[in-house]
């Protein structure tokens, strides 16, 4: 997915649910059937996959990664981010 591809979701206060797949062959985001799936090459240890997913999501939304706050799912595949 291109940079800014999810810009229509970039509303302040929006909560964005994603499903993260760590250890993928390449980094990518897929929006399918109302679900955002993020595949990252980072391993699922020490929060590396979560940080990589945050960076990819911020790029797709066209916002700074510091504006995305993880609300739920630090140790889970299913995560919820809020855009501040």
C-alpha positions in Angstrom: 0.0 0.0 0.0 1.3 3.4 -0.9 2.3 6.2 1.4 -0.8 8.1 2.4 -3.1 5.3 1.1 -5.2 5.3 4.3 -5.3 9.1 4.6 -9.1 9.1 4.7 -8.9 7.4 8.1 -6.5 10.0 9.5 -9.1 11.9 11.7 -8.0 13.2 15.1 -9.3 10.9 17.9 -9.9 8.0 15.4 -9.4 4.5 16.8 -7.9 2.2 14.3 -7.9 -1.6 14.8 -5.3 -3.6 13.1 -4.1 -7.2 12.9 -0.3 -7.6 12.9 1.6 -10.5 11.4 5.2 -10.5 12.6 8.1 -12.3 10.8 6.6 -11.8 7.3 8.7 -11.9 4.2 8.3 -8.2 3.6 6.6 -5.2 5.2 3.1 -4.4 3.8 -0.3 -3.2 4.7 -3.5 -4.7 3.3 -7.0 -3.3 3.8 -9.5 -6.1 3.2 -13.2 -6.4 4.1 -13.0 -3.6 6.7 -9.9 -5.1 8.4 -6.4 -3.6 8.2 -3.7 -6.2 8.2 -0.1 -5.2 8.7 2.7 -7.7 7.8 6.1 -6.8 9.3 9.5 -8.4 9.0 10.3 -7.6 12.6 10.2 -10.5 15.1 7.5 -10.6 17.8 9.9 -9.9 20.7 10.6 -6.8 22.9 7.9 -4.9 21.1 9.7 -4.7 17.8 6.8 -5.9 15.7 4.5 -3.4 17.3 6.9 -0.5 16.7 7.3 -1.6 13.0 3.5 -1.8 12.6 3.2 1.7 14.1 5.7 3.1 11.6 3.9 1.4 8.6 0.5 2.5 9.8 1.7 6.1 10.3 3.2 6.1 6.8 -0.1 4.8 5.3 -2.1 7.4 7.2 0.3 10.2 6.2 0.9 11.2 9.8 3.9 11.2 12.2 4.4 8.0 14.1 4.4 9.9 17.4 0.7 10.8 16.8 -0.3 7.1 17.0 -0.9 5.9 20.5 -1.2 2.2 21.3 -4.4 1.7 23.4 -4.6 -2.1 23.5 -2.7 -5.1 22.2 1.0 -4.6 23.1 1.5 -8.4 23.3 -1.2 -9.4 20.9 -1.7 -9.6 17.2 -4.8 -7.6 17.4 -4.0 -3.9 18.3 -5.9 -0.7 18.7 -4.2 2.6 17.9 -5.7 6.1 18.5 -4.6 9.0 16.4 -3.9 12.1 18.5 
